[in-house]
């Protein structure tokens, strides 16, 4: 991403050998924004030996309310 000069991107590390990158293709979950007080959480499950990621409500969410979760952002490198 840095070599292509992208400055605004987010990668979700599911495990040491699996990263979700919705830069070119993704579903509606790519529009869920960060919040320190989120209304959803991300859970990782193993189903039939395959890793799956789901997003679940932490509380009742009102119609039209923005969906948020805590990215638990970790920056890699000085940049």
PDB file of N, CA, C and O in Angstrom, chain B, residues numbered from 101:
ATOM      1  N   UNK B 101       0.836  -1.193   0.000  1.00  0.00           N
ATOM      2  CA  UNK B 101       0.000   0.000   0.000  1.00  0.00           C
ATOM      3  C   UNK B 101       0.880   1.256   0.000  1.00  0.00           C
ATOM      4  O   UNK B 101       0.595   2.221  -0.710  1.00  0.00           O
ATOM      5  N   UNK B 102       1.941   1.234   0.796  1.00  0.00           N
ATOM      6  CA  UNK B 102       2.823   2.399   0.841  1.00  0.00           C
ATOM      7  C   UNK B 102       3.536   2.612  -0.485  1.00  0.00           C
ATOM      8  O   UNK B 102       3.713   3.748  -0.923  1.00  0.00           O
ATOM      9  N   UNK B 103       3.950   1.506  -1.134  1.00  0.00           N
ATOM     10  CA  UNK B 103       4.630   1.634  -2.427  1.00  0.00           C
ATOM     11  C   UNK B 103       3.715   2.257  -3.474  1.00  0.00           C
ATOM     12  O   UNK B 103       4.186   2.937  -4.385  1.00  0.00           O
ATOM     13  N   UNK B 104       2.417   2.030  -3.351  1.00  0.00           N
ATOM     14  CA  UNK B 104       1.454   2.610  -4.294  1.00  0.00           C
ATOM     15  C   UNK B 104       1.003   3.997  -3.846  1.00  0.00           C
ATOM     16  O   UNK B 104       0.139   4.611  -4.473  1.00  0.00           O
ATOM     17  N   UNK B 105       1.596   4.484  -2.754  1.00  0.00           N
ATOM     18  CA  UNK B 105       1.361   5.828  -2.212  1.00  0.00           C
ATOM     19  C   UNK B 105      -0.033   6.038  -1.644  1.00  0.00           C
ATOM     20  O   UNK B 105      -0.531   7.163  -1.602  1.00  0.00           O
ATOM     21  N   UNK B 106      -0.663   4.945  -1.204  1.00  0.00           N
ATOM     22  CA  UNK B 106      -1.924   5.090  -0.487  1.00  0.00           C
ATOM     23  C   UNK B 106      -1.617   5.597   0.915  1.00  0.00           C
ATOM     24  O   UNK B 106      -0.698   5.101   1.567  1.00  0.00           O
ATOM     25  N   UNK B 107      -2.368   6.566   1.376  1.00  0.00           N
ATOM     26  CA  UNK B 107      -2.130   7.112   2.713  1.00  0.00           C
ATOM     27  C   UNK B 107      -3.284   6.826   3.676  1.00  0.00           C
ATOM     28  O   UNK B 107      -3.147   7.041   4.880  1.00  0.00           O
ATOM     29  N   UNK B 108      -4.404   6.351   3.169  1.00  0.00           N
ATOM     30  CA  UNK B 108      -5.569   6.116   4.004  1.00  0.00           C
ATOM     31  C   UNK B 108      -6.099   4.712   3.726  1.00  0.00           C
ATOM     32  O   UNK B 108      -6.868   4.504   2.787  1.00  0.00           O
ATOM     33  N   UNK B 109      -5.683   3.758   4.545  1.00  0.00           N
ATOM     34  CA  UNK B 109      -6.131   2.385   4.349  1.00  0.00           C
ATOM     35  C   UNK B 109      -6.171   1.676   5.681  1.00  0.00           C
ATOM     36  O   UNK B 109      -5.559   2.117   6.654  1.00  0.00           O
ATOM     37  N   UNK B 110      -6.898   0.570   5.719  1.00  0.00           N
ATOM     38  CA  UNK B 110      -7.035  -0.211   6.943  1.00  0.00           C
ATOM     39  C   UNK B 110      -7.012  -1.684   6.585  1.00  0.00           C
ATOM     40  O   UNK B 110      -7.763  -2.124   5.715  1.00  0.00           O
ATOM     41  N   UNK B 111      -6.165  -2.443   7.241  1.00  0.00           N
ATOM     42  CA  UNK B 111      -6.093  -3.881   7.061  1.00  0.00           C
ATOM     43  C   UNK B 111      -6.467  -4.523   8.385  1.00  0.00           C
ATOM     44  O   UNK B 111      -6.044  -4.055   9.442  1.00  0.00           O
ATOM     45  N   UNK B 112      -7.247  -5.577   8.341  1.00  0.00           N
ATOM     46  CA  UNK B 112      -7.677  -6.271   9.557  1.00  0.00           C
ATOM     47  C   UNK B 112      -6.950  -7.604   9.634  1.00  0.00           C
ATOM     48  O   UNK B 112      -7.202  -8.503   8.832  1.00  0.00           O
ATOM     49  N   UNK B 113      -6.048  -7.729  10.603  1.00  0.00           N
ATOM     50  CA  UNK B 113      -5.315  -8.975  10.768  1.00  0.00           C
ATOM     51  C   UNK B 113      -6.162  -9.953  11.574  1.00  0.00           C
ATOM     52  O   UNK B 113      -6.428  -9.726  12.754  1.00  0.00           O
ATOM     53  N   UNK B 114      -6.581 -11.034  10.937  1.00  0.00           N
ATOM     54  CA  UNK B 114      -7.392 -12.065  11.572  1.00  0.00           C
ATOM     55  C   UNK B 114      -6.488 -13.056  12.302  1.00  0.00           C
ATOM     56  O   UNK B 114      -6.805 -13.497  13.407  1.00  0.00           O
ATOM     57  N   UNK B 115      -5.378 -13.398  11.686  1.00  0.00           N
ATOM     58  CA  UNK B 115      -4.376 -14.273  12.285  1.00  0.00           C
ATOM     59  C   UNK B 115      -3.033 -13.949  11.635  1.00  0.00           C
ATOM     60  O   UNK B 115      -2.953 -13.084  10.763  1.00  0.00           O
ATOM     61  N   UNK B 116      -1.989 -14.640  12.057  1.00  0.00           N
ATOM     62  CA  UNK B 116      -0.665 -14.346  11.516  1.00  0.00           C
ATOM     63  C   UNK B 116      -0.559 -14.619  10.016  1.00  0.00           C
ATOM     64  O   UNK B 116       0.329 -14.082   9.354  1.00  0.00           O
ATOM     65  N   UNK B 117      -1.449 -15.441   9.475  1.00  0.00           N
ATOM     66  CA  UNK B 117      -1.399 -15.726   8.040  1.00  0.00           C
ATOM     67  C   UNK B 117      -2.684 -15.345   7.299  1.00  0.00           C
ATOM     68  O   UNK B 117      -2.909 -15.793   6.175  1.00  0.00           O
ATOM     69  N   UNK B 118      -3.530 -14.514   7.932  1.00  0.00           N
ATOM     70  CA  UNK B 118      -4.767 -14.073   7.266  1.00  0.00           C
ATOM     71  C   UNK B 118      -5.033 -12.600   7.572  1.00  0.00           C
ATOM     72  O   UNK B 118      -5.162 -12.202   8.730  1.00  0.00           O
ATOM     73  N   UNK B 119      -5.112 -11.800   6.503  1.00  0.00           N
ATOM     74  CA  UNK B 119      -5.386 -10.372   6.623  1.00  0.00           C
ATOM     75  C   UNK B 119      -6.550 -10.030   5.701  1.00  0.00           C
ATOM     76  O   UNK B 119      -6.571 -10.445   4.542  1.00  0.00           O
ATOM     77  N   UNK B 120      -7.511  -9.279   6.212  1.00  0.00           N
ATOM     78  CA  UNK B 120      -8.632  -8.804   5.389  1.00  0.00           C
ATOM     79  C   UNK B 120      -8.254  -7.434   4.848  1.00  0.00           C
ATOM     80  O   UNK B 120      -7.949  -6.513   5.607  1.00  0.00           O
ATOM     81  N   UNK B 121      -8.277  -7.312   3.533  1.00  0.00           N
ATOM     82  CA  UNK B 121      -7.967  -6.062   2.852  1.00  0.00           C
ATOM     83  C   UNK B 121      -9.099  -5.773   1.876  1.00  0.00           C
ATOM     84  O   UNK B 121      -9.203  -6.425   0.837  1.00  0.00           O
ATOM     85  N   UNK B 122      -9.947  -4.805   2.200  1.00  0.00           N
ATOM     86  CA  UNK B 122     -11.111  -4.504   1.367  1.00  0.00           C
ATOM     87  C   UNK B 122     -10.834  -3.372   0.384  1.00  0.00           C
ATOM     88  O   UNK B 122     -11.764  -2.704  -0.068  1.00  0.00           O
ATOM     89  N   UNK B 123      -9.556  -3.149   0.045  1.00  0.00           N
ATOM     90  CA  UNK B 123      -9.204  -2.061  -0.867  1.00  0.00           C
ATOM     91  C   UNK B 123      -9.907  -2.196  -2.208  1.00  0.00           C
ATOM     92  O   UNK B 123     -10.484  -1.230  -2.708  1.00  0.00           O
ATOM     93  N   UNK B 124      -9.863  -3.376  -2.788  1.00  0.00           N
ATOM     94  CA  UNK B 124     -10.420  -3.562  -4.131  1.00  0.00           C
ATOM     95  C   UNK B 124     -11.742  -4.319  -4.149  1.00  0.00           C
ATOM     96  O   UNK B 124     -12.483  -4.237  -5.129  1.00  0.00           O
ATOM     97  N   UNK B 125     -12.048  -5.051  -3.089  1.00  0.00           N
ATOM     98  CA  UNK B 125     -13.262  -5.840  -3.064  1.00  0.00           C
ATOM     99  C   UNK B 125     -13.652  -6.083  -1.607  1.00  0.00           C
ATOM    100  O   UNK B 125     -12.806  -6.433  -0.785  1.00  0.00           O
ATOM    101  N   UNK B 126     -14.914  -5.899  -1.294  1.00  0.00           N
ATOM    102  CA  UNK B 126     -15.369  -6.125   0.073  1.00  0.00           C
ATOM    103  C   UNK B 126     -16.881  -6.087   0.139  1.00  0.00           C
ATOM    104  O   UNK B 126     -17.553  -5.891  -0.873  1.00  0.00           O
ATOM    105  N   UNK B 127     -17.410  -6.274   1.332  1.00  0.00           N
ATOM    106  CA  UNK B 127     -18.864  -6.192   1.497  1.00  0.00           C
ATOM    107  C   UNK B 127     -19.217  -4.932   2.284  1.00  0.00           C
ATOM    108  O   UNK B 127     -18.360  -4.076   2.502  1.00  0.00           O
ATOM    109  N   UNK B 128     -20.453  -4.817   2.704  1.00  0.00           N
ATOM    110  CA  UNK B 128     -20.907  -3.593   3.371  1.00  0.00           C
ATOM    111  C   UNK B 128     -20.191  -3.330   4.692  1.00  0.00           C
ATOM    112  O   UNK B 128     -20.191  -2.197   5.176  1.00  0.00           O
ATOM    113  N   UNK B 129     -19.587  -4.344   5.277  1.00  0.00           N
ATOM    114  CA  UNK B 129     -18.884  -4.138   6.548  1.00  0.00           C
ATOM    115  C   UNK B 129     -17.692  -3.197   6.389  1.00  0.00           C
ATOM    116  O   UNK B 129     -17.203  -2.662   7.384  1.00  0.00           O
ATOM    117  N   UNK B 130     -17.216  -2.981   5.167  1.00  0.00           N
ATOM    118  CA  UNK B 130     -16.091  -2.067   4.955  1.00  0.00           C
ATOM    119  C   UNK B 130     -16.436  -0.629   5.309  1.00  0.00           C
ATOM    120  O   UNK B 130     -15.545   0.211   5.436  1.00  0.00           O
ATOM    121  N   UNK B 131     -17.735  -0.336   5.471  1.00  0.00           N
ATOM    122  CA  UNK B 131     -18.169   1.023   5.794  1.00  0.00           C
ATOM    123  C   UNK B 131     -18.416   1.230   7.297  1.00  0.00           C
ATOM    124  O   UNK B 131     -18.856   2.305   7.705  1.00  0.00           O
ATOM    125  N   UNK B 132     -18.142   0.226   8.106  1.00  0.00           N
ATOM    126  CA  UNK B 132     -18.296   0.369   9.550  1.00  0.00           C
ATOM    127  C   UNK B 132     -17.108   1.149  10.082  1.00  0.00           C
ATOM    128  O   UNK B 132     -15.958   0.765   9.869  1.00  0.00           O
ATOM    129  N   UNK B 133     -17.385   2.238  10.770  1.00  0.00           N
ATOM    130  CA  UNK B 133     -16.329   3.119  11.261  1.00  0.00           C
ATOM    131  C   UNK B 133     -15.900   2.780  12.674  1.00  0.00           C
ATOM    132  O   UNK B 133     -16.583   2.047  13.389  1.00  0.00           O
ATOM    133  N   UNK B 134     -14.759   3.323  13.065  1.00  0.00           N
ATOM    134  CA  UNK B 134     -14.206   3.115  14.407  1.00  0.00           C
ATOM    135  C   UNK B 134     -14.932   3.985  15.434  1.00  0.00           C
ATOM    136  O   UNK B 134     -15.374   5.095  15.135  1.00  0.00           O
ATOM    137  N   UNK B 135     -15.038   3.458  16.631  1.00  0.00           N
ATOM    138  CA  UNK B 135     -15.507   4.230  17.782  1.00  0.00           C
ATOM    139  C   UNK B 135     -14.884   3.639  19.034  1.00  0.00           C
ATOM    140  O   UNK B 135     -14.696   2.427  19.136  1.00  0.00           O
ATOM    141  N   UNK B 136     -14.567   4.506  19.984  1.00  0.00           N
ATOM    142  CA  UNK B 136     -14.089   4.026  21.291  1.00  0.00           C
ATOM    143  C   UNK B 136     -15.254   3.510  22.129  1.00  0.00           C
ATOM    144  O   UNK B 136     -15.051   2.831  23.135  1.00  0.00           O
ATOM    145  N   UNK B 137     -16.484   3.838  21.704  1.00  0.00           N
ATOM    146  CA  UNK B 137     -17.700   3.329  22.341  1.00  0.00           C
ATOM    147  C   UNK B 137     -18.565   2.680  21.260  1.00  0.00           C
ATOM    148  O   UNK B 137     -19.618   3.212  20.909  1.00  0.00           O
ATOM    149  N   UNK B 138     -18.126   1.532  20.727  1.00  0.00           N
ATOM    150  CA  UNK B 138     -18.793   0.930  19.565  1.00  0.00           C
ATOM    151  C   UNK B 138     -20.142   0.297  19.909  1.00  0.00           C
ATOM    152  O   UNK B 138     -20.425  -0.025  21.063  1.00  0.00           O
ATOM    153  N   UNK B 139     -20.971   0.129  18.862  1.00  0.00           N
ATOM    154  CA  UNK B 139     -22.247  -0.569  19.043  1.00  0.00           C
ATOM    155  C   UNK B 139     -22.208  -1.979  18.445  1.00  0.00           C
ATOM    156  O   UNK B 139     -23.201  -2.704  18.507  1.00  0.00           O
ATOM    157  N   UNK B 140     -21.064  -2.369  17.865  1.00  0.00           N
ATOM    158  CA  UNK B 140     -20.883  -3.735  17.384  1.00  0.00           C
ATOM    159  C   UNK B 140     -19.506  -4.244  17.806  1.00  0.00           C
ATOM    160  O   UNK B 140     -18.643  -3.475  18.229  1.00  0.00           O
ATOM    161  N   UNK B 141     -19.321  -5.564  17.679  1.00  0.00           N
ATOM    162  CA  UNK B 141     -18.011  -6.143  17.929  1.00  0.00           C
ATOM    163  C   UNK B 141     -17.728  -7.184  16.852  1.00  0.00           C
ATOM    164  O   UNK B 141     -18.643  -7.781  16.285  1.00  0.00           O
ATOM    165  N   UNK B 142     -16.452  -7.386  16.586  1.00  0.00           N
ATOM    166  CA  UNK B 142     -16.040  -8.383  15.623  1.00  0.00           C
ATOM    167  C   UNK B 142     -15.645  -9.647  16.382  1.00  0.00           C
ATOM    168  O   UNK B 142     -14.904  -9.587  17.364  1.00  0.00           O
ATOM    169  N   UNK B 143     -16.144 -10.783  15.920  1.00  0.00           N
ATOM    170  CA  UNK B 143     -15.793 -12.068  16.522  1.00  0.00           C
ATOM    171  C   UNK B 143     -15.211 -12.976  15.455  1.00  0.00           C
ATOM    172  O   UNK B 143     -15.659 -12.975  14.309  1.00  0.00           O
ATOM    173  N   UNK B 144     -14.214 -13.745  15.842  1.00  0.00           N
ATOM    174  CA  UNK B 144     -13.580 -14.698  14.939  1.00  0.00           C
ATOM    175  C   UNK B 144     -13.992 -16.096  15.370  1.00  0.00           C
ATOM    176  O   UNK B 144     -13.845 -16.457  16.537  1.00  0.00           O
ATOM    177  N   UNK B 145     -14.506 -16.879  14.436  1.00  0.00           N
ATOM    178  CA  UNK B 145     -14.950 -18.244  14.699  1.00  0.00           C
ATOM    179  C   UNK B 145     -14.245 -19.188  13.741  1.00  0.00           C
ATOM    180  O   UNK B 145     -13.815 -18.788  12.659  1.00  0.00           O
ATOM    181  N   UNK B 146     -14.132 -20.437  14.147  1.00  0.00           N
ATOM    182  CA  UNK B 146     -13.679 -21.487  13.245  1.00  0.00           C
ATOM    183  C   UNK B 146     -14.866 -22.401  12.974  1.00  0.00           C
ATOM    184  O   UNK B 146     -15.432 -22.985  13.899  1.00  0.00           O
ATOM    185  N   UNK B 147     -15.241 -22.524  11.706  1.00  0.00           N
ATOM    186  CA  UNK B 147     -16.385 -23.333  11.289  1.00  0.00           C
ATOM    187  C   UNK B 147     -15.885 -24.359  10.276  1.00  0.00           C
ATOM    188  O   UNK B 147     -15.381 -23.995   9.214  1.00  0.00           O
ATOM    189  N   UNK B 148     -16.025 -25.627  10.602  1.00  0.00           N
ATOM    190  CA  UNK B 148     -15.544 -26.700   9.721  1.00  0.00           C
ATOM    191  C   UNK B 148     -14.087 -26.474   9.301  1.00  0.00           C
ATOM    192  O   UNK B 148     -13.722 -26.712   8.150  1.00  0.00           O
ATOM    193  N   UNK B 149     -13.262 -26.014  10.247  1.00  0.00           N
ATOM    194  CA  UNK B 149     -11.850 -25.805   9.977  1.00  0.00           C
ATOM    195  C   UNK B 149     -11.511 -24.516   9.258  1.00  0.00           C
ATOM    196  O   UNK B 149     -10.334 -24.241   9.022  1.00  0.00           O
ATOM    197  N   UNK B 150     -12.504 -23.718   8.903  1.00  0.00           N
ATOM    198  CA  UNK B 150     -12.295 -22.451   8.198  1.00  0.00           C
ATOM    199  C   UNK B 150     -12.508 -21.283   9.157  1.00  0.00           C
ATOM    200  O   UNK B 150     -13.440 -21.304   9.960  1.00  0.00           O
ATOM    201  N   UNK B 151     -11.652 -20.265   9.079  1.00  0.00           N
ATOM    202  CA  UNK B 151     -11.816 -19.069   9.904  1.00  0.00           C
ATOM    203  C   UNK B 151     -12.887 -18.183   9.304  1.00  0.00           C
ATOM    204  O   UNK B 151     -12.876 -17.906   8.104  1.00  0.00           O
ATOM    205  N   UNK B 152     -13.798 -17.745  10.126  1.00  0.00           N
ATOM    206  CA  UNK B 152     -14.882 -16.840   9.720  1.00  0.00           C
ATOM    207  C   UNK B 152     -14.880 -15.643  10.651  1.00  0.00           C
ATOM    208  O   UNK B 152     -14.540 -15.773  11.826  1.00  0.00           O
ATOM    209  N   UNK B 153     -15.255 -14.481  10.143  1.00  0.00           N
ATOM    210  CA  UNK B 153     -15.347 -13.271  10.947  1.00  0.00           C
ATOM    211  C   UNK B 153     -16.780 -12.775  10.857  1.00  0.00           C
ATOM    212  O   UNK B 153     -17.348 -12.677   9.769  1.00  0.00           O
ATOM    213  N   UNK B 154     -17.361 -12.463  12.011  1.00  0.00           N
ATOM    214  CA  UNK B 154     -18.720 -11.932  12.058  1.00  0.00           C
ATOM    215  C   UNK B 154     -18.752 -10.646  12.857  1.00  0.00           C
ATOM    216  O   UNK B 154     -17.924 -10.436  13.743  1.00  0.00           O
ATOM    217  N   UNK B 155     -19.700  -9.795  12.547  1.00  0.00           N
ATOM    218  CA  UNK B 155     -19.886  -8.544  13.277  1.00  0.00           C
ATOM    219  C   UNK B 155     -21.248  -8.618  13.940  1.00  0.00           C
ATOM    220  O   UNK B 155     -22.260  -8.857  13.282  1.00  0.00           O
ATOM    221  N   UNK B 156     -21.266  -8.410  15.264  1.00  0.00           N
ATOM    222  CA  UNK B 156     -22.462  -8.612  16.070  1.00  0.00           C
ATOM    223  C   UNK B 156     -22.772  -7.367  16.890  1.00  0.00           C
ATOM    224  O   UNK B 156     -21.865  -6.679  17.357  1.00  0.00           O
ATOM    225  N   UNK B 157     -24.055  -7.085  17.061  1.00  0.00           N
ATOM    226  CA  UNK B 157     -24.494  -5.930  17.847  1.00  0.00           C
ATOM    227  C   UNK B 157     -24.182  -6.138  19.321  1.00  0.00           C
ATOM    228  O   UNK B 157     -24.365  -7.231  19.857  1.00  0.00           O
ATOM    229  N   UNK B 158     -23.711  -5.085  19.966  1.00  0.00           N
ATOM    230  CA  UNK B 158     -23.473  -5.107  21.408  1.00  0.00           C
ATOM    231  C   UNK B 158     -24.697  -4.642  22.182  1.00  0.00           C
ATOM    232  O   UNK B 158     -24.815  -4.866  23.387  1.00  0.00           O
ATOM    233  N   UNK B 159     -25.604  -3.992  21.465  1.00  0.00           N
ATOM    234  CA  UNK B 159     -26.832  -3.458  22.072  1.00  0.00           C
ATOM    235  C   UNK B 159     -27.844  -3.243  20.954  1.00  0.00           C
ATOM    236  O   UNK B 159     -27.520  -3.421  19.780  1.00  0.00           O
ATOM    237  N   UNK B 160     -29.067  -2.863  21.311  1.00  0.00           N
ATOM    238  CA  UNK B 160     -30.056  -2.536  20.284  1.00  0.00           C
ATOM    239  C   UNK B 160     -29.548  -1.332  19.486  1.00  0.00           C
ATOM    240  O   UNK B 160     -29.065  -0.356  20.061  1.00  0.00           O
ATOM    241  N   UNK B 161     -29.661  -1.410  18.166  1.00  0.00           N
ATOM    242  CA  UNK B 161     -29.198  -0.344  17.279  1.00  0.00           C
ATOM    243  C   UNK B 161     -30.419   0.248  16.593  1.00  0.00           C
ATOM    244  O   UNK B 161     -31.234  -0.466  16.009  1.00  0.00           O
ATOM    245  N   UNK B 162     -30.526   1.569  16.675  1.00  0.00           N
ATOM    246  CA  UNK B 162     -31.674   2.265  16.106  1.00  0.00           C
ATOM    247  C   UNK B 162     -31.563   2.346  14.576  1.00  0.00           C
ATOM    248  O   UNK B 162     -30.462   2.402  14.028  1.00  0.00           O
ATOM    249  N   UNK B 163     -32.695   2.351  13.909  1.00  0.00           N
ATOM    250  CA  UNK B 163     -32.727   2.519  12.458  1.00  0.00           C
ATOM    251  C   UNK B 163     -32.018   3.820  12.098  1.00  0.00           C
ATOM    252  O   UNK B 163     -32.299   4.865  12.685  1.00  0.00           O
ATOM    253  N   UNK B 164     -31.109   3.760  11.146  1.00  0.00           N
ATOM    254  CA  UNK B 164     -30.385   4.939  10.692  1.00  0.00           C
ATOM    255  C   UNK B 164     -29.140   5.256  11.513  1.00  0.00           C
ATOM    256  O   UNK B 164     -28.372   6.142  11.139  1.00  0.00           O
ATOM    257  N   UNK B 165     -28.926   4.556  12.616  1.00  0.00           N
ATOM    258  CA  UNK B 165     -27.747   4.784  13.447  1.00  0.00           C
ATOM    259  C   UNK B 165     -26.504   4.207  12.760  1.00  0.00           C
ATOM    260  O   UNK B 165     -26.549   3.112  12.199  1.00  0.00           O
ATOM    261  N   UNK B 166     -25.415   4.940  12.810  1.00  0.00           N
ATOM    262  CA  UNK B 166     -24.161   4.474  12.225  1.00  0.00           C
ATOM    263  C   UNK B 166     -23.660   3.248  12.980  1.00  0.00           C
ATOM    264  O   UNK B 166     -23.701   3.210  14.209  1.00  0.00           O
ATOM    265  N   UNK B 167     -23.187   2.245  12.236  1.00  0.00           N
ATOM    266  CA  UNK B 167     -22.570   1.078  12.855  1.00  0.00           C
ATOM    267  C   UNK B 167     -21.104   1.382  13.110  1.00  0.00           C
ATOM    268  O   UNK B 167     -20.415   1.934  12.251  1.00  0.00           O
ATOM    269  N   UNK B 168     -20.624   1.012  14.315  1.00  0.00           N
ATOM    270  CA  UNK B 168     -19.239   1.272  14.682  1.00  0.00           C
ATOM    271  C   UNK B 168     -18.663   0.081  15.423  1.00  0.00           C
ATOM    272  O   UNK B 168     -19.392  -0.686  16.052  1.00  0.00           O
ATOM    273  N   UNK B 169     -17.347  -0.069  15.344  1.00  0.00           N
ATOM    274  CA  UNK B 169     -16.653  -1.016  16.210  1.00  0.00           C
ATOM    275  C   UNK B 169     -15.269  -0.473  16.516  1.00  0.00           C
ATOM    276  O   UNK B 169     -14.774   0.423  15.832  1.00  0.00           O
ATOM    277  N   UNK B 170     -14.650  -1.026  17.552  1.00  0.00           N
ATOM    278  CA  UNK B 170     -13.330  -0.580  17.972  1.00  0.00           C
ATOM    279  C   UNK B 170     -12.293  -1.297  17.134  1.00  0.00           C
ATOM    280  O   UNK B 170     -12.113  -2.506  17.280  1.00  0.00           O
ATOM    281  N   UNK B 171     -11.605  -0.576  16.256  1.00  0.00           N
ATOM    282  CA  UNK B 171     -10.603  -1.171  15.383  1.00  0.00           C
ATOM    283  C   UNK B 171      -9.422  -1.728  16.159  1.00  0.00           C
ATOM    284  O   UNK B 171      -8.682  -2.569  15.649  1.00  0.00           O
ATOM    285  N   UNK B 172      -9.241  -1.266  17.386  1.00  0.00           N
ATOM    286  CA  UNK B 172      -8.062  -1.676  18.175  1.00  0.00           C
ATOM    287  C   UNK B 172      -6.808  -1.476  17.334  1.00  0.00           C
ATOM    288  O   UNK B 172      -5.951  -2.354  17.233  1.00  0.00           O
ATOM    289  N   UNK B 173      -6.731  -0.300  16.741  1.00  0.00           N
ATOM    290  CA  UNK B 173      -5.716   0.051  15.760  1.00  0.00           C
ATOM    291  C   UNK B 173      -4.314  -0.076  16.332  1.00  0.00           C
ATOM    292  O   UNK B 173      -4.025   0.405  17.428  1.00  0.00           O
ATOM    293  N   UNK B 174      -3.459  -0.724  15.576  1.00  0.00           N
ATOM    294  CA  UNK B 174      -2.035  -0.826  15.895  1.00  0.00           C
ATOM    295  C   UNK B 174      -1.286  -0.324  14.677  1.00  0.00           C
ATOM    296  O   UNK B 174      -1.468  -0.844  13.577  1.00  0.00           O
ATOM    297  N   UNK B 175      -0.447   0.682  14.863  1.00  0.00           N
ATOM    298  CA  UNK B 175       0.322   1.226  13.747  1.00  0.00           C
ATOM    299  C   UNK B 175       1.642   0.484  13.636  1.00  0.00           C
ATOM    300  O   UNK B 175       2.308   0.228  14.640  1.00  0.00           O
ATOM    301  N   UNK B 176       2.011   0.144  12.424  1.00  0.00           N
ATOM    302  CA  UNK B 176       3.276  -0.541  12.164  1.00  0.00           C
ATOM    303  C   UNK B 176       4.224   0.427  11.496  1.00  0.00           C
ATOM    304  O   UNK B 176       3.880   1.012  10.468  1.00  0.00           O
ATOM    305  N   UNK B 177       5.395   0.610  12.047  1.00  0.00           N
ATOM    306  CA  UNK B 177       6.401   1.484  11.458  1.00  0.00           C
ATOM    307  C   UNK B 177       6.231   2.930  11.895  1.00  0.00           C
ATOM    308  O   UNK B 177       5.219   3.310  12.484  1.00  0.00           O
ATOM    309  N   UNK B 178       7.246   3.721  11.590  1.00  0.00           N
ATOM    310  CA  UNK B 178       7.261   5.133  11.991  1.00  0.00           C
ATOM    311  C   UNK B 178       6.263   5.974  11.208  1.00  0.00           C
ATOM    312  O   UNK B 178       5.778   6.985  11.717  1.00  0.00           O
ATOM    313  N   UNK B 179       5.950   5.577   9.988  1.00  0.00           N
ATOM    314  CA  UNK B 179       5.011   6.347   9.159  1.00  0.00           C
ATOM    315  C   UNK B 179       3.605   6.115   9.621  1.00  0.00           C
ATOM    316  O   UNK B 179       2.667   6.674   9.052  1.00  0.00           O
TER     317      UNK B 179
END
